[in-house]
Amino acid sequence: MKPILLVLVAVMGMSVSVHSQELVAAAPANDAAAAPAIASPAMPAAARPILPTSARIMGNIQDGTPPPPQPLKPAFVVRAKDVLATTTHRQGWRTITIQKIKPIALPPPPEPATPPAQPDTNNVQEDRAELDVPQPTWDYLFLGVTVFRSKDSPPRSLVNFWANGHGAVSFWSSADFALLSGFVDFAAQNGNTYSLFMAWSYEDIDHMADLYASNDRPYESPVMPDFPDAKATFTVIGNPPDDPSILVPIEALHDIYNHEYARLKAAHEGRERARTQHEAELKANPPRPKNITFNYWRTERPAPAKGDVK
């Protein structure tokens, strides 16, 4: 094996080990099954730990707590003697000022970055296979969700997503997918990780029925499958995908929902409180447009590149 490739494989193996330790540290101490297991090349096959049996959230869950304020940017100040011409326009509640100012010396553009040397990925993959280093994958998961609510029944979610190379997949779920909108990254039972991007909305069945009735129109609520009164589960609409691995992240989301329901519900309620408070503040104190000042100047030629002679 080439020395350079040995170094690359060693570094990659160390990164997997560090990532594994971070996940173990984040797992609950009383949940042994939640700790991830990374197979070691020095361990015999019979002694290697099995993959975790439950999925987990990676990172924090948004609970409505506002982020820390951003540091203020330094103000751009133009001296009065450097203003050559001024034009003012009135637009509603604000004033737009356009000022022609004396040219400002700008720094030269940065030198183009040298592209890094690309490693021989074929040999690296072969070397990793020789060492039996596990290679978990990472992927995006885009979901479109409508959560149906009714006073006489629990929420039901209609979910659509596009499986890579396998077309669209739709399913009904007994989970309230609004509760799953507070995080992005999660790990599945097979060790793979996903970044979740979800567009979701509510539909109140009772409200829609009353609205249609007020306009003398019948409202046809969607036909939903029956789910047991137990842990949240889902059922695919139509034929299930030929490749079962397509549903691995969906199964992981339901696993997270069932194991982290109390935490997800509390975070969702926090986000709703923050949203309601923000809407009330905007209603009580509607923002007014701020005045804007545009500064510009003209140059005979662009700034010379670094190293060029003026």
C-alpha positions as CSV (number, residue, x, y, z in Angstrom):
1,M,0.0,0.0,0.0
2,K,1.4,3.4,-0.9
3,P,2.7,5.6,2.1
4,I,0.5,8.6,1.2
5,L,-2.6,6.4,1.0
6,L,-1.8,4.9,4.3
7,V,-1.7,8.4,5.8
8,L,-5.0,9.3,4.2
9,V,-6.7,6.1,5.4
10,A,-5.4,6.7,8.9
11,V,-6.7,10.3,9.0
12,M,-10.1,9.2,7.6
13,G,-10.3,6.4,10.2
14,M,-9.5,9.0,13.0
15,S,-12.3,11.3,11.8
16,V,-14.8,8.4,11.9
17,S,-13.6,7.6,15.5
18,V,-13.9,11.3,16.6
19,H,-17.4,11.5,15.1
20,S,-18.4,8.3,16.9
21,Q,-17.2,9.7,20.2
22,E,-19.2,12.9,19.7
23,L,-22.4,10.9,19.1
24,V,-21.8,8.7,22.1
25,A,-21.3,11.8,24.3
26,A,-24.6,13.2,23.0
27,A,-26.5,10.0,23.7
28,P,-28.4,9.6,27.0
29,A,-26.4,7.8,29.6
30,N,-29.3,5.5,30.4
31,D,-29.9,4.5,26.9
32,A,-27.3,2.0,25.9
33,A,-29.1,1.2,22.6
34,A,-28.8,4.8,21.6
35,A,-25.0,4.9,21.5
36,P,-23.7,4.4,18.0
37,A,-21.4,1.5,17.2
38,I,-18.5,1.8,14.8
39,A,-16.9,-1.5,13.8
40,S,-13.1,-1.6,14.5
41,P,-10.9,-3.4,12.0
42,A,-9.0,-5.0,14.9
43,M,-12.1,-6.6,16.2
44,P,-13.3,-10.1,14.9
45,A,-16.6,-10.1,13.1
46,A,-18.4,-11.9,15.9
47,A,-17.3,-9.3,18.5
48,R,-18.2,-6.2,16.5
49,P,-21.0,-4.1,18.0
50,I,-24.2,-4.0,16.2
51,L,-25.7,-0.8,14.8
52,P,-27.9,1.3,17.0
53,T,-31.5,0.2,17.2
54,S,-33.0,3.7,17.5
55,A,-32.5,6.9,15.4
56,R,-31.4,10.1,17.0
57,I,-31.4,13.9,16.5
58,M,-28.0,15.4,15.8
59,G,-27.7,18.9,17.2
60,N,-30.3,21.0,19.0
61,I,-34.1,21.3,18.6
62,Q,-35.4,24.8,18.0
63,D,-37.7,25.7,20.9
64,G,-38.4,29.4,20.2
65,T,-35.5,30.7,22.1
66,P,-34.2,33.8,20.1
67,P,-30.6,33.5,18.8
68,P,-27.9,35.8,20.4
69,P,-27.8,39.2,18.9
70,Q,-25.4,39.8,16.0
71,P,-22.5,42.2,16.6
72,L,-23.1,45.6,15.2
73,K,-21.3,46.4,11.9
74,P,-19.2,49.5,11.8
75,A,-21.0,52.4,10.2
76,F,-20.0,53.7,6.8
77,V,-19.4,57.4,7.3
78,V,-18.8,59.8,4.4
79,R,-17.4,63.2,5.3
80,A,-19.4,66.2,4.1
81,K,-16.5,67.5,2.0
82,D,-16.3,64.2,0.1
83,V,-19.9,64.5,-1.1
84,L,-19.9,65.8,-4.7
85,A,-23.7,65.7,-5.4
86,T,-26.8,64.7,-3.6
87,T,-30.3,63.7,-4.8
88,T,-33.2,63.1,-2.5
89,H,-36.4,61.1,-3.2
90,R,-39.4,60.6,-1.0
91,Q,-41.0,57.2,-0.9
92,G,-43.9,56.8,1.5
93,W,-42.6,57.0,5.1
94,R,-38.9,57.0,4.1
95,T,-36.4,59.2,2.3
96,I,-34.0,57.8,-0.3
97,T,-30.8,59.7,-0.7
98,I,-28.3,59.2,-3.5
99,Q,-24.9,60.7,-3.1
100,K,-22.0,60.9,-5.5
101,I,-18.8,60.9,-3.5
102,K,-15.1,61.1,-4.1
103,P,-13.6,57.8,-5.2
104,I,-12.5,55.5,-2.4
105,A,-9.4,53.4,-2.8
106,L,-10.4,49.8,-2.7
107,P,-8.1,46.9,-2.0
108,P,-7.0,44.8,-4.9
109,P,-9.0,41.7,-5.6
110,P,-7.7,38.5,-4.0
111,E,-5.5,36.1,-5.9
112,P,-7.4,33.1,-7.3
113,A,-7.1,30.2,-4.9
114,T,-5.0,27.3,-6.0
115,P,-7.2,24.2,-6.4
116,P,-6.1,21.4,-4.0
117,A,-4.7,18.3,-5.4
118,Q,-7.3,15.6,-5.8
119,P,-6.5,12.3,-4.2
120,D,-6.8,9.0,-6.0
121,T,-10.2,8.1,-4.8
122,N,-10.1,4.6,-6.3
123,N,-7.1,3.6,-4.3
124,V,-8.5,5.3,-1.1
125,Q,-11.7,3.3,-1.4
126,E,-9.7,0.1,-1.9
127,D,-7.5,0.9,1.1
128,R,-10.6,1.6,3.3
129,A,-12.1,-1.6,2.2
130,E,-9.0,-3.5,3.1
131,L,-9.1,-2.0,6.6
132,D,-12.8,-2.7,6.9
133,V,-13.5,1.0,7.9
134,P,-17.3,1.6,7.8
135,Q,-18.5,4.2,5.4
136,P,-21.7,5.8,6.5
137,T,-23.5,8.0,4.0
138,W,-25.1,11.4,4.2
139,D,-27.9,12.7,2.1
140,Y,-30.7,15.3,1.9
141,L,-34.3,14.5,2.6
142,F,-36.9,16.9,1.2
143,L,-40.5,16.5,2.4
144,G,-43.8,18.2,1.6
145,V,-46.3,17.7,4.4
146,T,-49.9,18.6,5.1
147,V,-51.0,18.0,8.7
148,F,-54.8,17.4,9.0
149,R,-56.4,18.2,12.3
150,S,-59.9,17.6,13.7
151,K,-61.5,18.0,17.1
152,D,-62.8,14.4,17.0
153,S,-59.6,12.6,15.8
154,P,-55.8,12.8,16.3
155,P,-53.7,14.6,13.7
156,R,-52.7,12.8,10.5
157,S,-49.9,13.8,8.1
158,L,-49.9,13.4,4.4
159,V,-46.3,13.3,3.3
160,N,-44.7,13.5,-0.2
161,F,-41.0,13.2,-1.0
162,W,-38.8,12.4,-4.0
163,A,-36.6,9.4,-3.7
164,N,-33.4,9.6,-5.6
165,G,-33.8,7.9,-8.9
166,H,-37.0,6.2,-7.8
167,G,-39.7,8.9,-8.3
168,A,-42.2,10.3,-5.9
169,V,-43.3,8.5,-2.8
170,S,-46.4,9.4,-0.8
171,F,-47.6,8.1,2.6
172,W,-50.0,8.7,5.4
173,S,-48.6,8.9,8.9
174,S,-50.1,8.9,12.4
175,A,-47.3,11.3,13.5
176,D,-47.8,15.0,13.7
177,F,-45.0,16.0,11.4
178,A,-45.2,19.6,12.6
179,L,-43.3,18.4,15.7
180,L,-40.5,17.2,13.4
181,S,-39.8,20.7,12.0
182,G,-37.5,21.8,14.8
183,F,-34.3,20.2,13.8
184,V,-32.3,19.5,10.6
185,D,-29.8,16.7,10.9
186,F,-30.6,13.2,12.2
187,A,-29.0,9.7,12.1
188,A,-30.9,6.6,11.0
189,Q,-30.7,3.1,12.6
190,N,-28.2,2.0,10.0
191,G,-25.7,4.8,10.9
192,N,-26.5,7.0,7.8
193,T,-27.2,10.7,8.4
194,Y,-29.7,13.0,6.7
195,S,-30.4,16.7,6.5
196,L,-34.1,17.3,6.7
197,F,-35.8,20.1,4.7
198,M,-39.5,20.1,5.2
199,A,-42.3,22.4,3.9
200,W,-45.4,21.8,6.0
201,S,-48.8,23.4,6.6
202,Y,-52.0,22.7,8.7
203,E,-55.5,22.0,7.4
204,D,-58.3,22.2,10.0
205,I,-60.9,19.7,8.8
206,D,-63.7,21.2,10.9
207,H,-62.9,24.8,9.8
208,M,-62.8,23.8,6.2
209,A,-66.2,22.0,6.5
210,D,-67.8,25.1,8.1
211,L,-66.2,27.3,5.4
212,Y,-67.6,25.2,2.6
213,A,-71.0,25.0,4.2
214,S,-71.2,28.8,4.5
215,N,-70.9,28.8,0.7
216,D,-73.4,26.0,0.2
217,R,-70.6,23.7,-1.0
218,P,-69.9,20.2,0.2
219,Y,-66.5,19.5,1.7
220,E,-64.9,16.2,1.1
221,S,-62.3,15.4,3.7
222,P,-59.4,13.2,2.6
223,V,-59.7,9.5,3.1
224,M,-57.2,8.5,5.7
225,P,-56.2,4.9,6.7
226,D,-56.8,3.6,10.2
227,F,-53.9,3.5,12.5
228,P,-53.6,1.6,15.8
229,D,-53.6,3.6,19.0
230,A,-50.0,2.9,19.7
231,K,-46.7,4.2,18.5
232,A,-46.7,6.4,15.4
233,T,-46.4,4.6,12.1
234,F,-47.0,5.2,8.4
235,T,-48.5,3.5,5.3
236,V,-47.4,4.1,1.8
237,I,-50.0,5.2,-0.7
238,G,-50.0,2.8,-3.7
239,N,-47.3,0.2,-4.2
240,P,-44.3,0.4,-1.8
241,P,-40.9,1.2,-3.4
242,D,-38.9,-1.6,-4.9
243,D,-35.9,-0.6,-2.9
244,P,-36.7,-0.8,0.9
245,S,-33.7,1.5,1.7
246,I,-35.7,4.4,0.3
247,L,-37.9,4.3,3.5
248,V,-35.0,4.1,5.9
249,P,-35.0,7.9,6.7
250,I,-38.8,7.8,7.0
251,E,-38.6,4.9,9.5
252,A,-35.9,6.9,11.4
253,L,-38.1,10.0,11.7
254,H,-40.9,7.8,13.2
255,D,-38.4,6.2,15.5
256,I,-37.4,9.7,16.7
257,Y,-41.0,10.8,17.0
258,N,-41.9,7.8,19.2
259,H,-38.8,8.1,21.4
260,E,-38.5,11.9,21.7
261,Y,-42.2,12.8,21.6
262,A,-42.3,14.8,24.9
263,R,-39.2,16.7,23.9
264,L,-40.5,17.4,20.4
265,K,-43.9,18.5,21.7
266,A,-42.3,20.9,24.3
267,A,-40.1,22.5,21.6
268,H,-43.0,22.9,19.2
269,E,-45.1,24.6,21.9
270,G,-42.1,26.9,22.5
271,R,-41.9,27.8,18.8
272,E,-45.6,28.5,18.7
273,R,-45.4,30.8,21.7
274,A,-42.5,32.7,20.2
275,R,-44.4,33.0,16.9
276,T,-47.6,34.3,18.6
277,Q,-45.6,36.8,20.7
278,H,-43.7,38.0,17.6
279,E,-47.0,38.5,15.7
280,A,-48.5,40.4,18.6
281,E,-45.4,42.7,18.8
282,L,-45.6,43.4,15.1
283,K,-49.3,44.2,15.4
284,A,-48.7,46.6,18.3
285,N,-45.6,48.2,16.9
286,P,-45.6,47.8,13.1
287,P,-42.2,48.5,11.7
288,R,-41.8,51.7,9.6
289,P,-39.5,51.8,6.6
290,K,-36.1,53.3,7.4
291,N,-34.3,56.0,5.4
292,I,-31.8,54.7,2.9
293,T,-28.6,56.4,1.6
294,F,-26.8,55.1,-1.5
295,N,-23.2,56.2,-2.1
296,Y,-21.5,55.8,-5.4
297,W,-18.4,57.0,-7.2
298,R,-16.9,56.6,-10.7
299,T,-13.4,55.4,-11.6
300,E,-11.5,55.6,-14.8
301,R,-10.4,51.9,-14.6
302,P,-10.9,49.0,-12.1
303,A,-8.5,48.6,-9.3
304,P,-5.3,46.8,-10.4
305,A,-4.8,43.2,-9.4
306,K,-2.3,42.3,-6.8
307,G,1.2,42.4,-8.2
308,D,0.2,44.5,-11.3
309,V,1.9,47.8,-11.9
310,K,-0.3,50.9,-11.9
